[in-house]
């Protein structure tokens, strides 16, 4: 890990293989882990001002290589002062490799050992992303943590396609590592392997041998379901270095987060809080509520009792329902902020439980309450 970056495990009452609390230090500040990373795909967390993110406890955000490479382009971002200046965010930023978006959004693509050629979902223009160009784009964007280009297969997927994805992911990780230069950025890799134990273990072992600064688990939350996700964690986590940060990509469902945290994952990102917020769904300790429903028309209660977010402090459920029904932008903004604050409070609660050696009991109570209605 570059000198400007450190990762330290501060508390792990259950030892290796269990939940841990740590501290990731970057040139733009420190992040207590486990931590949730809000998704700012196109250099903004939709509808949420940077100061609002800081106020609710966010310490690190994510931006997307694929989308920013297409628009406005890495040179424009660099000319505007880099992602930190462009986003008005002085804390740590992580950019993903763009691999997931290429394989999920680009309808026409051709994958070779060299890289992937695809047509932009914006204007159909042909583009090529290689391990080297993905690193170069992220170098220009100026994020603190950047990711090696990987191949992310969907689920279900024929085994031979997953084998090919692992082979290319490993080869591309080597090339990404060779292409990376700036010492002020930390390059992490992404472990793939689908739902096949031998492929997951092979990919993890070979990536660890390359000695990356951090390790992500990719290819989950692509349709495999909770039980298979738990199996992937069981196969992969014991092989990842204890002294390096571990990042589970795209995972936000509460039970998935808890299972991953229990196995020692440090970082998570997901669009669920903001996407659901924009669609009128609110996260609470008792589960998700849908504020567009008629039942909330005259409901004077806050979204969640005890929540300290701006939505709960100043607005009622009935008011928020009205804002959505009237098409007022304040509704999605407030609910996005509430949902993000829900995740910040969730992670604060679980970090505290880890430090105090009572994670299992806290997690059981949390899950029982959250899923009480199925």
C-alpha angles and dihedrals in degrees: 000000000000116000093253089060128066134169122197131180105224100178134011108158093177095047126228113351095034136084118298139190117217148156125245112196121198135170088264098049144293129292124206110223143255085051138168118226117209114221117244096177099177097030094285136077096233113261096348123111116224092242090055089054091052092046093056094049105265112152104170133030136193131229128187125246096200096052095042092047088057097041130048089351130234094268091057091048090050092047089052090057100270130284096303093058093039093051096041087233122133096184130085119302128199123198122199121224098252091239096115092050093047091054096041104037107029106086094190116044140145119206121202133161087266096058142282127299115201144159119252115251087219104057107351094251114155117246136173125213119194129173088258096048092046089056091044092052091050091046088056092046089056101220118165095230121033131183133228115242113262140176111246112197120199126239124278097034133153112263093239090059091051090049089053091047091053093047092052094041090056094046092046091049090058091049093046090052091050092048097049116102119153111096090204091068127068117218117211130184133225124231116215134175107131114227095325114112097206092050093047091049094045092050094047094047095049093046091050089052088058089060103227122185092240140005130224129193109222134179096055126115087040095114103293097117133224101292094050089046088056090051092051089052091050092053099042110034098064089058097054120093116265093219097053130076117259121210128192109205124221096356118135110135104118098235091047091050092050093048092049093045089050089058094050106270113156107190136036136179131188141155093223099100096051098032092051091043091055088053098051099260118131128198116224136167087258094052137272120326125196108222095191088072118112090236090075097052094109100017108136096186122105118253088259129006111237096020113131098202121121092251094056095040097053111016138057129224088249092054092049091049089053092051091054093045090050093048092240113161092221090075097062091040094053094044092048089054091047092050093049090049088051089058093045090052091045092053093043089053094049094044089054091049091052092051091049094047097243103103097126095054093044092049093049092051092045094050094045090055096042095049097035090121095043 
